[in-house]
Amino acid sequence: MAMTVRLPPELDAALEKLAAARHTSKHALLIDATSRFVAESSKTERVLAAVDDIGHDYAEAIRRLEDA
């Protein structure tokens, strides 16, 4: 799917410099960065869900430790 991305001039310049240094395109860098962001966000959601489950599963033990 095609889309237009409008970047602030300083970010566009930094992206251009990075693309040149890595001998790739700004487009490729944006795809890589977006893929990493989505993967990291998904990972964070899974970790938070696991923490919620642990908190629920061990709620009584946690309460006892608070009182100790």
Biopython code that builds the backbone (N, CA, C, O; Angstrom):
import numpy as np
from Bio.PDB.StructureBuilder import StructureBuilder

atoms = [
    (1, "MET", "N", (0.842, -1.175, 0.000)),
    (1, "MET", "CA", (0.000, 0.000, 0.000)),
    (1, "MET", "C", (0.889, 1.240, 0.000)),
    (1, "MET", "O", (1.819, 1.345, 0.800)),
    (2, "ALA", "N", (0.612, 2.139, -0.862)),
    (2, "ALA", "CA", (1.408, 3.359, -0.976)),
    (2, "ALA", "C", (0.892, 4.409, -0.006)),
    (2, "ALA", "O", (-0.309, 4.508, 0.248)),
    (3, "MET", "N", (1.826, 5.192, 0.532)),
    (3, "MET", "CA", (1.451, 6.290, 1.411)),
    (3, "MET", "C", (2.528, 7.353, 1.353)),
    (3, "MET", "O", (3.668, 7.087, 0.970)),
    (4, "THR", "N", (2.155, 8.548, 1.734)),
    (4, "THR", "CA", (3.096, 9.656, 1.780)),
    (4, "THR", "C", (3.450, 9.919, 3.235)),
    (4, "THR", "O", (2.573, 9.965, 4.098)),
    (5, "VAL", "N", (4.730, 10.090, 3.499)),
    (5, "VAL", "CA", (5.190, 10.397, 4.851)),
    (5, "VAL", "C", (5.839, 11.776, 4.811)),
    (5, "VAL", "O", (6.791, 12.008, 4.066)),
    (6, "ARG", "N", (5.314, 12.677, 5.617)),
    (6, "ARG", "CA", (5.879, 14.024, 5.686)),
    (6, "ARG", "C", (6.715, 14.115, 6.968)),
    (6, "ARG", "O", (6.198, 14.016, 8.081)),
    (7, "LEU", "N", (7.993, 14.302, 6.778)),
    (7, "LEU", "CA", (8.915, 14.376, 7.910)),
    (7, "LEU", "C", (9.352, 15.818, 8.136)),
    (7, "LEU", "O", (9.444, 16.596, 7.187)),
    (8, "PRO", "N", (9.620, 16.175, 9.382)),
    (8, "PRO", "CA", (10.221, 17.489, 9.624)),
    (8, "PRO", "C", (11.569, 17.548, 8.894)),
    (8, "PRO", "O", (12.248, 16.529, 8.768)),
    (9, "PRO", "N", (11.953, 18.715, 8.421)),
    (9, "PRO", "CA", (13.189, 18.837, 7.633)),
    (9, "PRO", "C", (14.420, 18.242, 8.310)),
    (9, "PRO", "O", (15.229, 17.588, 7.652)),
    (10, "GLU", "N", (14.571, 18.461, 9.620)),
    (10, "GLU", "CA", (15.765, 17.945, 10.294)),
    (10, "GLU", "C", (15.758, 16.418, 10.361)),
    (10, "GLU", "O", (16.817, 15.796, 10.272)),
    (11, "LEU", "N", (14.594, 15.809, 10.514)),
    (11, "LEU", "CA", (14.512, 14.351, 10.526)),
    (11, "LEU", "C", (14.760, 13.790, 9.132)),
    (11, "LEU", "O", (15.420, 12.762, 8.980)),
    (12, "ASP", "N", (14.236, 14.461, 8.122)),
    (12, "ASP", "CA", (14.472, 14.034, 6.744)),
    (12, "ASP", "C", (15.960, 14.105, 6.406)),
    (12, "ASP", "O", (16.490, 13.212, 5.745)),
    (13, "ALA", "N", (16.628, 15.153, 6.852)),
    (13, "ALA", "CA", (18.074, 15.300, 6.595)),
    (13, "ALA", "C", (18.855, 14.193, 7.299)),
    (13, "ALA", "O", (19.777, 13.615, 6.723)),
    (14, "ALA", "N", (18.485, 13.900, 8.540)),
    (14, "ALA", "CA", (19.169, 12.824, 9.282)),
    (14, "ALA", "C", (18.933, 11.473, 8.611)),
    (14, "ALA", "O", (19.843, 10.648, 8.527)),
    (15, "LEU", "N", (17.714, 11.253, 8.138)),
    (15, "LEU", "CA", (17.391, 10.000, 7.454)),
    (15, "LEU", "C", (18.175, 9.886, 6.150)),
    (15, "LEU", "O", (18.675, 8.813, 5.812)),
    (16, "GLU", "N", (18.278, 10.984, 5.429)),
    (16, "GLU", "CA", (19.051, 11.020, 4.180)),
    (16, "GLU", "C", (20.521, 10.680, 4.442)),
    (16, "GLU", "O", (21.125, 9.900, 3.705)),
    (17, "LYS", "N", (21.084, 11.267, 5.488)),
    (17, "LYS", "CA", (22.485, 11.021, 5.843)),
    (17, "LYS", "C", (22.696, 9.555, 6.227)),
    (17, "LYS", "O", (23.674, 8.933, 5.812)),
    (18, "LEU", "N", (21.772, 9.010, 7.021)),
    (18, "LEU", "CA", (21.873, 7.613, 7.433)),
    (18, "LEU", "C", (21.742, 6.671, 6.234)),
    (18, "LEU", "O", (22.482, 5.694, 6.124)),
    (19, "ALA", "N", (20.810, 6.963, 5.349)),
    (19, "ALA", "CA", (20.625, 6.141, 4.151)),
    (19, "ALA", "C", (21.894, 6.139, 3.297)),
    (19, "ALA", "O", (22.306, 5.096, 2.790)),
    (20, "ALA", "N", (22.499, 7.294, 3.144)),
    (20, "ALA", "CA", (23.732, 7.379, 2.356)),
    (20, "ALA", "C", (24.856, 6.586, 3.026)),
    (20, "ALA", "O", (25.608, 5.878, 2.356)),
    (21, "ALA", "N", (24.963, 6.709, 4.337)),
    (21, "ALA", "CA", (26.016, 5.991, 5.061)),
    (21, "ALA", "C", (25.847, 4.477, 4.964)),
    (21, "ALA", "O", (26.831, 3.738, 4.945)),
    (22, "ARG", "N", (24.608, 4.024, 4.904)),
    (22, "ARG", "CA", (24.337, 2.583, 4.843)),
    (22, "ARG", "C", (24.142, 2.076, 3.422)),
    (22, "ARG", "O", (23.870, 0.895, 3.206)),
    (23, "HIS", "N", (24.283, 2.975, 2.461)),
    (23, "HIS", "CA", (24.124, 2.617, 1.039)),
    (23, "HIS", "C", (22.769, 1.968, 0.792)),
    (23, "HIS", "O", (22.666, 0.914, 0.165)),
    (24, "THR", "N", (21.741, 2.624, 1.299)),
    (24, "THR", "CA", (20.375, 2.132, 1.110)),
    (24, "THR", "C", (19.468, 3.338, 0.900)),
    (24, "THR", "O", (19.933, 4.477, 0.857)),
    (25, "SER", "N", (18.193, 3.081, 0.773)),
    (25, "SER", "CA", (17.248, 4.174, 0.549)),
    (25, "SER", "C", (16.553, 4.577, 1.852)),
    (25, "SER", "O", (16.515, 3.819, 2.821)),
    (26, "LYS", "N", (16.010, 5.787, 1.838)),
    (26, "LYS", "CA", (15.218, 6.221, 2.989)),
    (26, "LYS", "C", (14.005, 5.300, 3.139)),
    (26, "LYS", "O", (13.598, 4.972, 4.253)),
    (27, "HIS", "N", (13.447, 4.896, 2.030)),
    (27, "HIS", "CA", (12.299, 3.979, 2.042)),
    (27, "HIS", "C", (12.646, 2.688, 2.788)),
    (27, "HIS", "O", (11.874, 2.234, 3.632)),
    (28, "ALA", "N", (13.786, 2.104, 2.485)),
    (28, "ALA", "CA", (14.201, 0.859, 3.145)),
    (28, "ALA", "C", (14.403, 1.076, 4.643)),
    (28, "ALA", "O", (14.037, 0.222, 5.451)),
    (29, "LEU", "N", (14.984, 2.214, 5.013)),
    (29, "LEU", "CA", (15.173, 2.506, 6.432)),
    (29, "LEU", "C", (13.838, 2.661, 7.149)),
    (29, "LEU", "O", (13.680, 2.185, 8.274)),
    (30, "LEU", "N", (12.880, 3.320, 6.512)),
    (30, "LEU", "CA", (11.566, 3.499, 7.127)),
    (30, "LEU", "C", (10.833, 2.168, 7.285)),
    (30, "LEU", "O", (10.162, 1.947, 8.294)),
    (31, "ILE", "N", (10.956, 1.285, 6.303)),
    (31, "ILE", "CA", (10.333, -0.039, 6.421)),
    (31, "ILE", "C", (10.971, -0.805, 7.569)),
    (31, "ILE", "O", (10.266, -1.423, 8.367)),
    (32, "ASP", "N", (12.298, -0.774, 7.663)),
    (32, "ASP", "CA", (12.995, -1.473, 8.740)),
    (32, "ASP", "C", (12.596, -0.916, 10.102)),
    (32, "ASP", "O", (12.303, -1.678, 11.023)),
    (33, "ALA", "N", (12.584, 0.397, 10.232)),
    (33, "ALA", "CA", (12.241, 1.031, 11.511)),
    (33, "ALA", "C", (10.796, 0.725, 11.901)),
    (33, "ALA", "O", (10.512, 0.461, 13.069)),
    (34, "THR", "N", (9.892, 0.760, 10.941)),
    (34, "THR", "CA", (8.488, 0.468, 11.220)),
    (34, "THR", "C", (8.312, -0.983, 11.628)),
    (34, "THR", "O", (7.565, -1.275, 12.562)),
    (35, "SER", "N", (8.983, -1.890, 10.948)),
    (35, "SER", "CA", (8.905, -3.310, 11.300)),
    (35, "SER", "C", (9.405, -3.552, 12.716)),
    (35, "SER", "O", (8.790, -4.294, 13.482)),
    (36, "ARG", "N", (10.520, -2.925, 13.057)),
    (36, "ARG", "CA", (11.064, -3.070, 14.413)),
    (36, "ARG", "C", (10.110, -2.505, 15.458)),
    (36, "ARG", "O", (9.921, -3.102, 16.518)),
    (37, "PHE", "N", (9.513, -1.359, 15.162)),
    (37, "PHE", "CA", (8.586, -0.724, 16.095)),
    (37, "PHE", "C", (7.372, -1.612, 16.338)),
    (37, "PHE", "O", (6.949, -1.791, 17.480)),
    (38, "VAL", "N", (6.817, -2.160, 15.278)),
    (38, "VAL", "CA", (5.645, -3.031, 15.411)),
    (38, "VAL", "C", (6.000, -4.285, 16.202)),
    (38, "VAL", "O", (5.232, -4.705, 17.069)),
    (39, "ALA", "N", (7.144, -4.884, 15.918)),
    (39, "ALA", "CA", (7.573, -6.087, 16.640)),
    (39, "ALA", "C", (7.793, -5.776, 18.117)),
    (39, "ALA", "O", (7.384, -6.553, 18.979)),
    (40, "GLU", "N", (8.428, -4.661, 18.413)),
    (40, "GLU", "CA", (8.694, -4.285, 19.804)),
    (40, "GLU", "C", (7.396, -3.986, 20.546)),
    (40, "GLU", "O", (7.241, -4.357, 21.710)),
    (41, "SER", "N", (6.467, -3.319, 19.873)),
    (41, "SER", "CA", (5.176, -3.020, 20.497)),
    (41, "SER", "C", (4.428, -4.298, 20.827)),
    (41, "SER", "O", (3.828, -4.420, 21.895)),
    (42, "SER", "N", (4.466, -5.254, 19.902)),
    (42, "SER", "CA", (3.800, -6.532, 20.131)),
    (42, "SER", "C", (4.446, -7.265, 21.300)),
    (42, "SER", "O", (3.752, -7.854, 22.129)),
    (43, "LYS", "N", (5.760, -7.229, 21.365)),
    (43, "LYS", "CA", (6.503, -7.876, 22.453)),
    (43, "LYS", "C", (6.143, -7.232, 23.791)),
    (43, "LYS", "O", (5.939, -7.931, 24.783)),
    (44, "THR", "N", (6.066, -5.919, 23.819)),
    (44, "THR", "CA", (5.722, -5.201, 25.044)),
    (44, "THR", "C", (4.322, -5.594, 25.515)),
    (44, "THR", "O", (4.105, -5.806, 26.708)),
    (45, "GLU", "N", (3.384, -5.689, 24.593)),
    (45, "GLU", "CA", (2.024, -6.083, 24.955)),
    (45, "GLU", "C", (1.998, -7.492, 25.537)),
    (45, "GLU", "O", (1.269, -7.752, 26.494)),
    (46, "ARG", "N", (2.784, -8.399, 24.972)),
    (46, "ARG", "CA", (2.830, -9.776, 25.493)),
    (46, "ARG", "C", (3.440, -9.809, 26.885)),
    (46, "ARG", "O", (2.971, -10.550, 27.749)),
    (47, "VAL", "N", (4.477, -9.015, 27.111)),
    (47, "VAL", "CA", (5.112, -8.967, 28.440)),
    (47, "VAL", "C", (4.135, -8.407, 29.460)),
    (47, "VAL", "O", (4.002, -8.952, 30.556)),
    (48, "LEU", "N", (3.451, -7.326, 29.113)),
    (48, "LEU", "CA", (2.494, -6.734, 30.048)),
    (48, "LEU", "C", (1.357, -7.704, 30.361)),
    (48, "LEU", "O", (0.897, -7.769, 31.502)),
    (49, "ALA", "N", (0.903, -8.452, 29.368)),
    (49, "ALA", "CA", (-0.148, -9.446, 29.599)),
    (49, "ALA", "C", (0.364, -10.540, 30.528)),
    (49, "ALA", "O", (-0.367, -10.997, 31.407)),
    (50, "ALA", "N", (1.610, -10.964, 30.345)),
    (50, "ALA", "CA", (2.188, -11.999, 31.215)),
    (50, "ALA", "C", (2.304, -11.491, 32.642)),
    (50, "ALA", "O", (2.035, -12.232, 33.587)),
    (51, "VAL", "N", (2.703, -10.231, 32.810)),
    (51, "VAL", "CA", (2.808, -9.655, 34.147)),
    (51, "VAL", "C", (1.435, -9.603, 34.807)),
    (51, "VAL", "O", (1.305, -9.899, 35.995)),
    (52, "ASP", "N", (0.421, -9.233, 34.050)),
    (52, "ASP", "CA", (-0.940, -9.234, 34.593)),
    (52, "ASP", "C", (-1.340, -10.628, 35.048)),
    (52, "ASP", "O", (-1.924, -10.792, 36.119)),
    (53, "ASP", "N", (-1.026, -11.635, 34.234)),
    (53, "ASP", "CA", (-1.357, -13.020, 34.597)),
    (53, "ASP", "C", (-0.629, -13.440, 35.862)),
    (53, "ASP", "O", (-1.220, -14.069, 36.741)),
    (54, "ILE", "N", (0.635, -13.101, 35.959)),
    (54, "ILE", "CA", (1.423, -13.460, 37.147)),
    (54, "ILE", "C", (0.847, -12.772, 38.379)),
    (54, "ILE", "O", (0.705, -13.394, 39.431)),
    (55, "GLY", "N", (0.519, -11.494, 38.249)),
    (55, "GLY", "CA", (-0.071, -10.768, 39.357)),
    (55, "GLY", "C", (-1.359, -11.402, 39.827)),
    (55, "GLY", "O", (-1.615, -11.484, 41.028)),
    (56, "HIS", "N", (-2.166, -11.850, 38.892)),
    (56, "HIS", "CA", (-3.425, -12.511, 39.230)),
    (56, "HIS", "C", (-3.164, -13.864, 39.879)),
    (56, "HIS", "O", (-3.768, -14.195, 40.899)),
    (57, "ASP", "N", (-2.269, -14.643, 39.289)),
    (57, "ASP", "CA", (-1.986, -15.996, 39.784)),
    (57, "ASP", "C", (-1.359, -15.987, 41.175)),
    (57, "ASP", "O", (-1.593, -16.899, 41.967)),
    (58, "TYR", "N", (-0.575, -14.977, 41.469)),
    (58, "TYR", "CA", (0.152, -14.938, 42.738)),
    (58, "TYR", "C", (-0.333, -13.818, 43.661)),
    (58, "TYR", "O", (0.399, -13.396, 44.556)),
    (59, "ALA", "N", (-1.541, -13.341, 43.454)),
    (59, "ALA", "CA", (-2.067, -12.218, 44.228)),
    (59, "ALA", "C", (-2.036, -12.502, 45.726)),
    (59, "ALA", "O", (-1.648, -11.639, 46.514)),
    (60, "GLU", "N", (-2.439, -13.697, 46.120)),
    (60, "GLU", "CA", (-2.465, -14.032, 47.549)),
    (60, "GLU", "C", (-1.045, -14.038, 48.137)),
    (60, "GLU", "O", (-0.832, -13.512, 49.229)),
    (61, "ALA", "N", (-0.100, -14.612, 47.445)),
    (61, "ALA", "CA", (1.281, -14.642, 47.920)),
    (61, "ALA", "C", (1.844, -13.221, 48.015)),
    (61, "ALA", "O", (2.582, -12.905, 48.948)),
    (62, "ILE", "N", (1.500, -12.378, 47.060)),
    (62, "ILE", "CA", (1.972, -10.994, 47.084)),
    (62, "ILE", "C", (1.379, -10.261, 48.289)),
    (62, "ILE", "O", (2.079, -9.505, 48.961)),
    (63, "ARG", "N", (0.077, -10.487, 48.565)),
    (63, "ARG", "CA", (-0.547, -9.858, 49.727)),
    (63, "ARG", "C", (0.122, -10.299, 51.019)),
    (63, "ARG", "O", (0.342, -9.483, 51.913)),
    (64, "ARG", "N", (0.449, -11.595, 51.126)),
    (64, "ARG", "CA", (1.114, -12.095, 52.327)),
    (64, "ARG", "C", (2.487, -11.469, 52.485)),
    (64, "ARG", "O", (2.895, -11.154, 53.602)),
    (65, "LEU", "N", (3.209, -11.284, 51.387)),
    (65, "LEU", "CA", (4.531, -10.664, 51.465)),
    (65, "LEU", "C", (4.432, -9.201, 51.882)),
    (65, "LEU", "O", (5.301, -8.694, 52.591)),
    (66, "GLU", "N", (3.370, -8.523, 51.441)),
    (66, "GLU", "CA", (3.187, -7.129, 51.845)),
    (66, "GLU", "C", (2.998, -7.013, 53.348)),
    (66, "GLU", "O", (3.452, -6.049, 53.964)),
    (67, "ASP", "N", (2.327, -7.999, 53.938)),
    (67, "ASP", "CA", (2.050, -7.982, 55.381)),
    (67, "ASP", "C", (3.230, -8.466, 56.218)),
    (67, "ASP", "O", (3.238, -8.282, 57.436)),
    (68, "ALA", "N", (4.210, -9.073, 55.591)),
    (68, "ALA", "CA", (5.342, -9.648, 56.337)),
    (68, "ALA", "C", (6.277, -8.593, 56.875)),
    (68, "ALA", "O", (7.272, -8.922, 57.522)),
]
sb = StructureBuilder()
sb.init_structure("model")
sb.init_model(0)
sb.init_chain("A")
sb.init_seg("    ")
for serial, (resi, resn, name, xyz) in enumerate(atoms, 1):
    if name == "N":
        sb.init_residue(resn, " ", resi, " ")
    sb.init_atom(name, np.array(xyz, "f"), 0.0, 1.0, " ", f" {name:<3s}", serial, name[0])
structure = sb.get_structure()
